[in-house]
Each structure stands twice: as C-alpha cells, then as structure tokens.
Amino acid sequence: MTAPHHTPIYYAIHASLAGLLAGLMISLTANGAETVILKDGFVLQGNVRKEVTSINDPATGKTFPIAKATGLDMIDEGPKIVIFSTHARQLGEVGKDVKLRPDYKAYTRFNSSRRSNHPLPSVMAPRDRDAAEFNDAWRRTIHVNLPGNNFDRIEQQISYIDPYFVYLWSSTHIWRLGYRTSEMDPAKVETLLSTHPELIEEKDKPDALKRIAKAKFKLDTGWIDIALQDLNSIRKAFPEGIPTEAREAFDKLTKEIDVAIAGRVVREAEFALESGRYSFAQDVLAVFPEKTADAKQTEEVTKLMAKLKATQEQYETGKRLLNVVIDGVTGLDHANPMLAIAGGPSLAVVPRKTLAPPLSSLVAAAEEVNNELHPDSANRIEFFVNLAAQVERETRQGRDPSKRPEELLATAISGWVKGKNGATTDVKLALGLWAARETVLSFQRSNDVDTRNQILTAYKTKSTLKIDELAQVISMLPPSEPEDLLFRTGDSVPLREGLPSGVYRRKIPAGRDGGDISYLVKLPPEYHHGRAYPVLIALTDPNVDARFLLASLATEADRHGYIILAPEWANQFGRQKEWDYNGDDHVYVTAVLRDAIRHFCVDNDRVFLFGAANGANMAMDVGVSHPDLFAGVLAMGPIPRWVGFFSEYWKNAQKLPFYVVTGEIAGNSVLNLRSIFEKWMPYGFPGLMVVYKGRGVEWYSAEVPVMFDWMGRKKRVAGTATLQLNTGARFKWTTMRKTDNHFYWIGVDEIHERNLMENARGTVVPAEIQGDIAGNNVIHITSRGITKISVWLSQEMIDWSKPVGVNINRTIARGWKARVLEPRLDVLLNDYRQRGDRRMLFLEQLTFDAIP
C-alpha cells in the first residue's frame, strides 16, 4: 500500500530515537476517546495523553510510569499523534454544532505471528517503484535496498482498518505504521475488504449485506461517488429486488448516501460563498437534492440561498443605480433604447455630454468604482444605494428629487474610498477623498524618488485630509498596478498531467545574485480585484518542480479562495539543492509577496507560508524571521536546523501559528521538531505538531484539507503595543542576520558585527530586542547586540495628544525628550510603498542609537 504522491521512502534513524518515540506513544492512563477543541475552534479527536517517563521503586523493584516534567501533551488520533498546548484548549462542554468523527465499523486481522524483532535498517529504499500487493491474509513482503548492494525483506500485516485510518505492523521488524484510509487507492481498499472473513462472498452468490457493508465503509471514508456506484451495482446484482434480510440496511444506506450528497452540496456552497465564488455557489445550490436531504440540511441551504440572494441583490442594485446615475449625467440614458436595438457595441459611437468640472471628475471616479465593485464590497456604497433608490422613487412619483446627481455620485465615491461610514454628499469632500486615493496609488506606482517627492509635496499643499483618515483610505485600496485579467502578463504555464489551468509564471528583478526571481501564480476561480483574497506561498523542495507542489494544493486552494504563489527558489541559478539559512534568500518570499500585492488584491492579514521537505525548512526559517508578515506557517516533512538557529529563533514564533507534519521515523525531523516544541508548548505558543506513526519524510495528502481548515481559522495578530502570550509569558525577538529586522512595530536597523551569523567562527550570541508601550505613553525598549533601533507607531498604539517618552535599557533614550508626536505623511506613504501592507499601517517612525 503506497499512498498517492509519496516520495520514495528513506529513513535516517538515530539510536536515540527509540526512547524518544516510546515517550511519545505511551499513555499514562487508558483514556477513552476525547474531543479537544482549541480556542480557534479547531477540533482534535482521539485519546488524550501526557508524555511519561518511568521510575524504579527500590523497595519493590517495580517500574512505574509517571508524568514527565518536560512532557508534551498530545492526542492519539489513530494514524497520528497531535502535539498541542493545553493553554490553547477551550474549556467547557463540546457544543452541539461541533462536527465530530463518529464511531466507525472496523475490520481486523490478527492471524500473523511475530517471527523476529529486527530493527529497521538505518537507511533503506524500495527496490521497486511499487510495493508488493497485500494478499488475502492482508500480508505482504517489501524488498528494500541497503547500503553496499545488500537488501532486506520486511514483512507487513494490516491488522486494523476503518474508514478513518489503517494500521500496519511488521512480523519481522520493529515497525508499525498509520495511514489515513483516504490516502489509499479505493480499488485496493475494495480488494482488502472483499478478502476479509466477514465480507467474503461465495463464488457466483452475491451477498447483499456484505456489499452494503463495503459501500457503507467507502461512504464513511468520504468516497461518496464510489459508494453511490456500489449502491447502483447492488441494485443490478439483484434485478428482482433487494433480499428481505438486507432491505432495511439497503434503505438505510440509500438514505445515508442521499444525506451525504446533500451535505456535500451544503459544504461546497459554504466554501463558495466564503471565498467569493458567487456564480459557482448559485450553480451548486441549484442542484441541491431537496427531496432526499434531511431537515437540517434543507434549513442550512435555505439560509445559504438567502445570504446569496441578499448579497447579489445588494451588488446588482448598487451597480444598476450607479449606472443609472452615470448614464443620466452623461446622456447615455437617452441612448439606451437605441442600444437595445442596435446592440451593446454601438455604445462606442453614442455621443456623451461634454461635462465640466467637477461633474466630469465625479463621473470618471464613479465609473472606476463601478468597475471595482464586487458583491463582497457592495456594502461600501450602501448609503449611495439608499439615496439613489429614494431619488428613483421620487422621480417615478413625479416629485422633485431630494438629491442632485452630483450629490449621489459624491456619496458613491466617498463611501467606496473610505467605507460606508465615511460616505458624504459633499462634492468637495468626496473629490478630496478620491484625490487622496489617486495620490497614494500614484506614489505606489512611481519608481522615481523625485517624482514621489513631488507627489508628496503637491498633496500636502492641496489636501486637508487627516493622516489617520488617509490610512483608512489606504486600507481599502485596490492593487496599485492591477493585472489585466483578460490579457495576463508573464508566461502561461502549459498544461501537463495533473497540473491545473490558469497558472502563470512571473519574473521580478530581485534575486540576490542580480538575476530575476521567477514564481508561479494561480488565482482562485472568479477572482476580482474588488475583493481581498488570502494567499498561500508554496515553497517546494529543490527535487520537486514548483508546478507539482502547486498542483497538489490547487484543489483545496480553489475551494477556499486562495491565491497560490510558488517561488521557483532553488533552481533560479542552478546552484542550490537545499535550504542553507541564508537571510538574503528570503527575497524569494518577501519580494514575491510584494510583487503579488502590487498586481493582485491580497488580504495582508491572511498570508500563509507552506513548505514541503527543504521548502518546509525555508518556510519555518522565513516565518520566524519575519513573523509580522504571516498569519501562519505550515511545514510538511521539515528537518529544521536546531543547533545554531532554532535554538535561538524559537522565541520569534510567540505570536505566529505553526502547523507541522512529519513521520515518526523521519530521523532529525522528529528530533529537531521535538526540541522546538519542548520550548513552545509550556508557554502556549500557537503551534501543532502532527506525527504519523511509522512513517518518514513524505507527502501526507490527507493533511491538506485539514491544513486549510486550520488556516481558515487564522488571522495575523495585530501589531499591538504589547505582544504577550495568553500564559503571561513574553520573550524578546531574536535576530542574527541583517535581513531579520522587523518585528511588528520594532525595527532592528543595525546589529553589532559580533552578533551576526555571517561573522560566526563558533557559537553566535544573537541580538535581542523587546518592546512595550505602557498606559502612560512611555515606550520601553530592551535590547542586546543592537546599535540602532526604530519604533513604528500606528494610530492605536499611543495617545497622540500626549507627550511620548522613550526608555531604552531602563534609561531615557539618548537625545530624546518627551514630546507630542505628529503623524507623518512621508512615513505612512513610504512604508506602505515598501511593504504593501494595507492592514498594518504606521504613521510615525522614531530612530534611536543603542548601546550593543
């Protein structure tokens, strides 16, 4: 049994690993199945365990298990162990709406005897591409290559299978494995089930109950379509009708399949609405099997339909009324009857009124609003819709309209620029807001410093908009250089087997050797520049083409509405075959993200890093080096460097969630992750470590949907004045590279040479920094190994009406005298241009010298 997409197996097993794993897998008590719900709603289900150690009682000579002082908390889910922090656990009863995994029918085989207890070879690889098939007794023999042209035979036995997981053990070696059943080939599962004593059928004598049991198994695994095929096959096998003894079970299965199909419609419709795929949501809901669904599903679909209808009506009404007002002002309303006869293309020859300012400016802005309008953002022109609908009613009734067209357009423009609460009928104010928006976009687009300075000077001269209001405008901006979605830039990636369509390769001049960085980008279905989308940056292993990693994530990314960015980091110059922890290579993430922000509408609060194998090492490094950029890091099969890197950098994940997946016998992957999680878990760091039993560095396909569920509950932590864990613990930010220089609102502008990794001749003492802003408007900074510090202040971090004090290492900052600060336009615009972060905006920057 080889799961799809698994890389060739190789395991590097250390002598100390056996004791480590024993500690992970032993339970203090034989607890029954429990449900652990984390504070974000993520569900873990299995046997909760506490890592144990053993003590010897000298009096009796007996050995007793006790809780290990530094032991990890975990839950055994069957195929895998999940390590979590009890500080992240919700208290109280499990809510009735929480979807739990039910008890499944399992099939077992225990007719294999142990022949030997050989340890697994230290390094091994399969001799053939495909492992041998399991026989009717659910056994097989794997032939593996060993160093020195030797080989070994490893016997395996499936002893347990249910719709959630499969358990294997070896009769010749100390090895047992856990797989999710959904990882397996359905045809092979059918073969296994058909050879189980409970399900074997006599030749030419179909057994309805046994076939129903197998179909039920597949349904519970999640293979709804295959279960439905089995149901139809059962009907054909009994043309005269289902036997009496099986009729009740058949009818029950039929109903369960009907409910499962309806449930899938509900689930896909929910995903579609949450990800902005309204056309697809409408198509999905249109096929809802109302006659065969249960009452709760019908209720859920009714709510989804109502939500879809309300959203579409709000959008369509806003767009219609905006067109009505624009057409009325430009004279196109009189041309509409002609257009209906001649067709839409005749619009190009219909003369428009010549409009004088400010009406011409209002119309041009309103047309841009009309182009950017999206169902998810239509509420921004809600005030306009109310007024325009009122005017439409008044006109139909022959009354004088209560608002002039200029006022209506002003309302639409201002609401779009600043949000519905910022909408105004004041034409001058509305055009001022629009001018502010255009100033920011022009500033973003310009690559010339002098031009940007001229833009800045002109804006200061003309605009009366407060800087905090401008920050609100920035939070709702479209991309500064929106991609033409009909005529895409970059190169279209040709379709190959297994690759999705719509993948483009873009290039940017940002490589550390002066060359281009290329990356793949795939937009979600129904992408629109008027909606902000979450981003998944996918970092592949150098031995795997970035296209294939993208393809492995594309289905779930489309379902959940993610933009995928896949940097081709390792093969840019044909030099790198593994991640070498060079901070200069972080541009393969940071520059790619910045380029994507310029051309696509990105939700900065929902940017995630995903890595596989060496790409997972890269993801973990970049994540802890730039924690303020990401909402989470997902690493599959990492072997993170502990000594000399994570032994120092682990503190930087105090507010950055991690979801790591590895195998029990993945050697240094488990050992190094163990070292990291021993630091994280006692303090409530937001991390999960998933360890599959008996497996190595592989592609765990069953984890991908789980990871997207986990991501869907995450948002980047705000750059608050105090970054403190729920346990009350606080840690200093650590840096040993010049590139790792920004931690939320604290900047590290210069690091002493002795604290840099690149200068190390032995152990490096990293630089550290920590900041807090007390309620008395005093900024407290403590640091070590840093010679220059910057402090970035957002609107909410201080009281801007009161003097601000600054203490560094318990003394007043050199040259600083407490004073009232003024927000600075150049800080806001330059920082936004540099980082492209619409959500974390800073209005002032302070720079200080520090004693290293």
N, C-alpha and C positions, 0 to 999 in steps of 0.2 A: 504494500500500500504506500504509494508515494503521492503526497498532496500536490495539487497543481501549482506550478510556478516555483517549486522548491529548487534552490540552487543545489549543486552536488554537495553531499554531506561531507564535512570534515570536522573533526572534533580534536581540540587540543586540551587534554585533560590533565590537570595538575594533581599532584599527590595529595595536596591539602584539600582538594575539592570534596572528597567523600565525606569528611567530617562536617564541612560547611553545609552540604546538602542534607545530611542527616538532621542537622539542627533545623533546617527549613521545613522538613517534611514531618517531623514528629509532633504529635498533638499532646498537650498536657492532659486533656480530658476528651472523652469520646463524645463531643458535642454533636447534637443533631443539626440539620441544615438551618442556617440562619440567613437573614437578609440584612445587609449593611447598606444604608443609604447615606451617601456623602452630602455635604451641605449644598452642593450644586444640583442635587437630585440624581446624580449618577448612582446606579444600582449595582451592588455586588451580591452574589448569592452562592452560598455553599457552607462549608464547615469552618467557623472562625477558630483560629488557632493562635497561640502565643509560642514563640520560639523558646525552646527549652534547652537545658543542659542537664548533665547527670552529676549527682554527688554520691559518694560512698559513705555508708554509715559504718564506722569502725566497730561499733558494738555488735552489730548483727552481720556485718559483711555484705549487706544487701545494697544495691544501687537504686536510687530514686530519682525520677525526673523532677526538676524544679524550673520555674520561670527564669530565663536568662536575664541578667541585669541589663545588658545592652540588646536584648532580644527584639526582634521585629514582630509586629502584628500582621497577620495575614489571613486570607480566606482561601480555602481549598475549593475550587470550582469544578474539580474533576480532572480535566485535562491540564489544568494550570493552577498555579498559586499566584494570588494577587497580594502584594505587599502594600499596605496603606498606613496612614497615620490615624490613630484613634482621635486625634484632635480635629480631624476633618469629618468626623462621623456625626450625622444627625442623631438627636436624642428623641425618644418618644416612639409611638406606635407607627407601624407602616401604614401609610394612607391607602384607602381603598382604590385610588386611581393609579397606584404604582403597578406597573405590569411586571409580574413575576414569572419566572420559569416554572412550569408545572412539574409534577412528578411524572416521569415517563416510564413506559414499559421497556425493560431492559432484557437483553439476551446474553447469557453467559456460557462459557465453555471452560471446564477445569480438568479436562482429561489428558493433560500433558504433565509428565513428571520431570522434575529437575534432574539434569544429568551432570552438571558441573557448575562451578561458581567462578568462572574466569572473569577477570576484569575486562572492560572494553579496551581494545588497543589504543595507545596514546594518539595515534594518527591513523585514520582509515578513510578509504573512499570506495564507493561501489565499483565492482568490476564491470558491470553492465549498466547501461543507461537506465534501464527499468529494473526494479527489484522483482524477484520471483513472485508469482501469484500465490495467494493462500489456497491451500487445499480444502477438502470438505471438512476437515477437522479444525480449520482456521489456523493452520500452521504453515510456515514457510521457512526456507533457509536462504540467508543472504550471504553471498560470497563477496568479500571485501579485500582490496589490495592493501598490503602493508609495506613499509619501507624495506628495501633490499629485495624486491621482486618476490616477496612472500605473499601469502594470502591466508585468510581465515574464514571459517564457516560459522555464521551466527544463526542459531535457530530462534524463531519468534513464534509467539502464540497470541492470538487475540482472545482475551479472557472475558471481555465485557464490551458491550456496545449498546448504546441507547441513542435516541435522536439528537442528544447534545454532544456526547463525546464517546471516544473509543479508547480502550485501554489495552496495551500490549505488554507482554513481558517475554523474557528470553529464558529458555531452559538450559542454555549453555553459558550465558554470560550474565553478569550483574547489570541488568539493563531493563528498564520499563519505560514506556512512552505513553504520552497522552496526545490525542488528536481531537480537534473538533470534527464531528461527523460531517459537517457541511464542507470540510476541506476535501473529502473523499469523492471519488468518481461514483455517481449514483448507480451505474451499471455494476460496479464491484460490490457496492452495498447490497444490491439485489442478489448477487451471487452468494454473498455471505449469509444473508437471511434465508435464502432458499435451501441452504445446506444445514441450517440449524435443526436439531431434532424436533423442536416444537413446530417447525414450519415446513418440513419436508413433505412433499406431496407424492403419492403413489403415481407411477407412470400411467399416463392417459386417464387419470382420475383427478380432475381439478377439484380443489378443496376451497370452497368459497370463504370459509372462516380464516383459513391461513392466508389467502390472498388479501383479504380485508385487513388482516393484521399487518401485512407488509406495506400495504398502501397507507395505513394509518401511521406507520413508522416514518415513511417518507414525508407525509404531511407534517408531522411534528418536527421533522428536520428542517422544514421550510421549503421543501420541494413541492410546491402546490401543483404546478403544471404536471409533474410526473405522477403525483398522487391522483390527479384527475384522469390522466391516461390509464392508470391502473384501474380506476373505477369503471371506465368505459370498457376496458378489457374484461373485467369481471362480468359485466352485462353480456358481452359477446360470448363468453365461455359458458353462459347458462341462458341460451336463447329461449328456453321455456319458462324462465323466471328464476329468481334467486331462491335457493332451497330454504325451506321454512326455518330451519335451525339457524340460518345466517341472515334472515331477512331483517331482524331488528338491528343487528350490527351493521348491515349494509346501509340501512336507512340513516342510522346514526352517523356513519362515516360520510354519507352523502351530505347531510346537514352540516357537518363539521367542515367539509370542503367548501360548501357554499358560503359558510361564515368566513372561512379563511380568504376566499376570493374577495368577498365584500370588505374584509379587513384590509386586504392589500390595496384596494381602491381608496379606502379612507386614508391609509398611511401615505400613499403616493400623492393624494390630493393635499394632505397636510404639508408634506415636503414641498410640493409645487407652490403653494401659497406662501410658505415661509421664505422661499428662495426667489420669489418674484416671477414665477413661470405661470402667468395667468391664463394664457391660451391652453397650455397643457393641463392646468387644473380644470378648466372648463371641459376639455375632452375627456379627462379621467372621470369626472363626476357624471358626465353624460352616460357612462356605461355602468354606473352603479347598479348592481342587481337587487333592486328594492324588494322584489318578491321573495328572494331567498335569504336576505340579510336578517339579522336579529334586530330587536327593537333599539338597542343601544347604538348599533351602527347606523341605523336609519336616523336616529337623533343626531349623531355626530355629523352625518352627511348634510342634514338639514341646516346645521349651524355653519358648516363649511360653505354650503351654497349661499347662505345669507351673507356671509362675510365676503365671498367672491362677488356677489351681486352688488353689495354696498360699495365695495372698492371700485368695481368697474363703473358703476353709476356716478360715483364721485369724480372719477377720472374723465369719463365721457362727457359729463355735464360741464366740468371745468373747461375741457378742450372745446366743446361746442360753443359755450358762451364766450370764450376768448376769441374764437374765430368770428363770431357774430359781431363783437365789438370792433375787432380789427377790420373786418370787411365793411362795416358801417362807416368807419373813419376813412378808409381808402377808396370807397366807392365800389368795391367788389361785390357788395350785397346786391346791387342792381344788375350785376353781370351773372349772378348765379342761375337765373332761368336759362340764359343762353348757354352757360356751361353744361347744364343738364342735357341740353340738346346736342351741343357740339362735342362734348366730352372734355375731360379734365385737361388734356394738353393745350386746349385753346386758352387756358389761363395765361399762357405766356404772351399772348397778343392782346389781352384785355388791358386797356389803359388804366392806370391807377391815378388817383388825385395827386397833385403835387402838394405836399404838406410842408408847412413852415414849422420851424422850431417853436415850442418844444414838442409839438404833436408828432413830428417826424421821428424824434428821438424816442418818444414813448412807443410808437408803433414798432420801430426796429427792435427795441428791447422786448416788447410783448411777443413778437414773432420768435425771438430766441427762447423766451420762456415756453412758448408753445412747443418748440422742438425738443426741449429738455424735459417736458412734463412726462411723468411716469405715474402709474397707479399708486406706487408706494410713497410718492411725494406730493400727490394732488392736494393733500390737506394744507399745504403751504399757501394755496390760493383760495382757501375756504371763505375768507372774508370777501374777496372779489366775487366768488360764485353767489354768495348771498345777496350782494348789492346788484349784480348783473341780472339775477333772476327777478329781483324786485323791479328793476327798470323794465325788464321784458314784460312783466305782468302789467305794469303801468301803461306801457305802450299799447298793449292789446286792448286795454280798457279805455284808450283814447285820452289818457291823462298825461300831463307833462312829467317827464322822467325826473326823479328826485336827484339823480346824479348825472353829471355830464360824462361823455365818453372819456375825456382826459382823466377824470377822477377815477373812473373804473379801471383804466389802464394803469394808472398810478398805484391803485390798490393791488392789482395782479403783480406788478413788478416788485413793489416793496415787500409784499408777502413772500414772493419767490426768493428774493435776495436775503431776507432777514428772518423768515419764518412767519407763520400766520399771526403771531402776537406782535410782529413788527409792521404789519400792513397799515398803510395810511392812504387817505385820498389826496393828500397834499402833493401836488405835482412836483414842486421843487424838491421836497424831501425825497420823493421816490426817485427822481432823476439823480439826486445826490447819492443815494444808495447804489443805484446802477453804476454811476461813475466810479464809486469806491470799488465795486466788484471788478470793473474793467481795469482799474488801476492795478489791482492785485494780480489779475491774470496777465496783464502786460509785463509787470515786474517779473512774474514767474517765467514768462517766455523769453525774456531778453537774456542773451549770453554776454552782453557788454556792460561792464561796470559803470561807465559814464552814462550810458542810456538809462540804466536803473537809477542812478543818482538824479538824473533829470526828471524821471517819472516821480521819484520821491519828493523832490523839491516842488514840482508843479502841484502835486496832491496836497502838500502841506499848505500851499498858498491858497488853494481854492476850497478845500473841504472843511466842513465844520463837524464832521462825524467823529465821535469819540473813539479812541482806540479800542476800548472794550467792545464797542458796537461793531467795529471793523473785524474784530476777532470772531464775532458772531456771524458776520457775513462770510468770512473765510471758512467757517465750519460747514457751510452749505454750498461751497463752490463745486463746479464740475471739474474734470481734468483740465489742466492748463492747455494741453495740446491734444484734444480728444481724437482718438483714432477714427479714421473714416471706416465705418463698419462694412461699407459696400466695396471699397477699394482699399484693402488692407495693405499696410506696409510690412516689410520683411518678406521672407520666403515661405510659401505654403509647403508644409512637410508632406511628402507623398504618402498616401495610404499604404500600409503594409499589413500583413496578417496580425490581427489583434490590436492595431492602432486605431484610435478614434479619428474622426474627421475634424476639420476646423483647427488644426494645430499649426501655428506659425513660428518661425524662427526669427528672432530679432537680434540685432547686434548693436552694442554700445561701446564707445572707446573708453574703457575704464580698467582694462587689465593691468596687473601690477608690472608687467614687462613692457608696457606701452602698446600692447595689441588690443584687439577687440574682445569683448566678452559676448558670447552668444548664449541665448536662452530660449527655451520653448515656452509658448504661452497658449493656453486653451481657455476660452471664455465659456461661461455656462450658457445653456440654452436660454434664448430670449434676453440675452444681455442688453442693457440700455444704459447710456451714460447718465441718465437721471436717477439712478439708484446706486447706492454704495454696496459693494459686494465683499464678502470675506475672501481672503487669499490664502492659498496653501502653497508654500515654497517647497518643492520636492527636490531633494538632494540625493542623487543616485550614487552607487558605488562605481569606481572607475572601470570595473569589469563589466558593467551593465549599461547599455545605451540609455540615456536620459529619456528617450521616447518610450521605452518599455516600462520604466517606473511611472511615467505619466499615464500610460495606458492602464496600469494596474490600479490607479487611483481615480481614473476618469469617470467611471460609472457612478460611484458614490459622490464625487465632486459635483457632477451634473445634478444628481438628485437633491443635493443640499445647496446648490447655487454658489459654488466656489470658483474663483479664478485660480487656475493652476499655473505656476511659474516653475520651470525646470531648468536651472542653470546647467550648462554643459561645462562644468568647472574643471574636471580632471583632464580633459583632452584638448583644452584650448591650445596648448603649445606642445602637446605630446610629451610632457615632462613628468607628470605626477601620477602615481599609481596608488597613493594612499594619502589620507589627510595628515598633514605634518604640523598642524597647530601654528601655522604662520599667520599672524594677525593681518598682514597685507592681503591675504586671500579672502578676507571677509567681504571684500567688494563684490565677490561673486554672489553674495546675498544682498548686501546693502545697496549696491549700485543697481542691481537688477530690480529690487523693490522700488527704488526711487524712480527708475525709468518707467516701470509699470504705473506708478502713481501719476506720472505726467500724462499718460495716454489713456488710462482706464480709471473708472470710478471705484476707488478702493476704500473699504471701511478700515481705517487705521487701527481701530480697536479690536479687529478680528483678523490679525495676520498670524499665521501659524507656520512653524518650521517642521517639515517631515524629512527624515533621512533613513536610508537603508544601508546597513553594513558600514563601510567607510563614510558614506554620506550621513549616517546616523552620528558618527563621531563629529563630523563637521557641524551638524545641526546642534548638537549639545554644546560644542565649543562656541559657536556664534551666538547661541541663545544666552548662555551665562555671561558672555562678553558684552552683549547689547540687550539686556533684559527689558528695557523700556520700549523696545520695538515690537514685541511679540505678545500674543495672548496665550501662547503655549508652544511646547516643543514635543514632538513625537518621534521616537527613535526606535527602529526595528533592527535588532541584532547589532547594537553598538558594542565596541570594545573601547570605552573611554579611557584616556590616559589618566591614571590616578596620581602616581608619583610625579611631582613637578608641575602638575596642572590642577586637576580637580581636588587634589589635597588642599589647595588654596582657594580655588574658584567656587567651591561648592556653596559658599555663602551667598553668591550672586543670584541664586535661584529662590531666594526667600519669598519673592512675590511672583515668580514665573512658574506656572504649572508644567510638569513633565509627565509624559506617559511613555514608558519604555517597555519594550518587549524583547525577551531573549529566551534561550533554551537552557535547561538545567545543566547540560553538559557542554555548554558553549565556552568553557575554559575561562579565560580572562574576562570575557564579557560579564559573566556572573560575579566573579571575584571583584572586579573593579566597580561594578554597579552596587554590589553589596557594601563596599567601602563608602560609596556616596550616600546610599540610603540609610546607613547607620548614622550618618551625620544629620540627614534631613528629617527623618521620621520623628524623633523625640521632640522636635520643636514645631511640628505641624507644617512643614514645608508642603506645598501643594503638589505632591508627586505620587504616581502609582508605578509600581514595578510588576510586570507580568512575567512569570517564569513558567514555560511549558515543560512538562515532565519528560525527561529523557531525550530532549531534542537540542539541536545546536543552533548555529547562526543560519537561519533560514528565512524564507518569505512566508509569513503567517497570514495567509489570505483571510482567514476568519476574523482576524483582528481589525481589518479595515473598516467594516461597518461600525464596530464598537468604538473605534477611534473617532469616527465622525459624530457619533452620539456624544462622546466626551467633549469634542470641540464645540458642538452646538450649545454647550452649557458655559462656555468660557468667553470672557472679555478681558482685554488688557486692563490691568489695575491702573487706576488714575494716578497721576503724579502728585500725590498728596504730600502735605508738609512733613508728615511723619509716616515712614514706612515701617510698620510694626506688625509682627505676626500675631495671630489670634492668641497664642500662648503668652504673649507679652515679650517674647524674645526679640532682640534686634541685633543685627550684625552689620559690620562695616562692609562696604563694597571693596572688592579686591581687584587689582589690576597689575599686570606685569608686562603689558605691551602698550605702545603708544596709540594703537588703534582702539583700545578698550577704554574710552574716555568720556562716556556719558551714561549716567545712572539716574534716570528720571529727571530731576531738576538740579543735579550736581554734576558739574563738568570737571574733568581732570585734564588741564591744559598742558602741564609739564610734569614728567616723572623723573626723579633723580636717576642718573645712569646706573647706579648700583642696584636699583630695584627693577631693572628691565631684564626680561628673559633673554633677549638677544645678546646681552653682555655677560651672561652667566658662565662661570667657569666651574661652578659647583652648585650648591643649593642657593636658590634665589629667595631673598626675603621680599615678598610682594609689597607693593604700596597699598595703602588702605585709606578709605575715607568714609565718613558718616555725617549725616546732616539731620537737623531737626529745627523746626520753627515753632517756638513756644507761643503761648497765647498772648504774651506781652510784645509781640512783633520783633523778637530778637532771634536772629539766625545763629544757630550753634553748629560749628563745623569742627570735627576732629579728624586729623589726618596723620599719615606717616609715609615718608618717602615721596611726597608730592611737593613740588616747588611753586606751582601756580594752580589756582583753583578758580572756577567760575560757578556762579549761582544764577540759575534761571528761574524767574518768578512769573507765575501765571496770575490771572485775575483773582482767583480764590485763595491764594496762598498767604497773602498778607492783607492787613488793613491799610489801604493806600492813602488814607487820610492821616495816618500817624507816622511818626519817625520810626525808621527801621535800624535796629542795631545789629552788629555782626561780631561774633566772637569766633576766633579760630584757636583751637587747642587751649581753650579756657582763658584767653586774653583777647582784648579788643583787637580787631584786625588792624594791621599796620596802615596808617594813613586814613583810617575810617572814622568818621564822626556821624553819630546817629542823625538821620535826616529823613524828611518826607520824600519819597521817590515818585517820579512821574513816569508813566508808561511811555515807551519809546517806539515810534513807528518803524524806525530802521531795524530795531531788534526784531520786532514782530515779522516784518516782511522778509528780512534776510534769513531768519531762522526757518520760516515757512518755505522759502525757496530752497534752502539747503536740505531740509529733511522731508518736505512734502507732507507733514503731519497736520491734518486738519483738525484733529481732536485734542492734541496736547500742544497748546499754543502758549508762547511766552511773550511777555510784554516788557521785560527788562532783564538785562544781564549785568551782573557785577563780577569783577575780576579782582583777585587778591593774590599777593605773594604769600608763601607759607614757608616755614622752616621745615626741611625734609626730615 
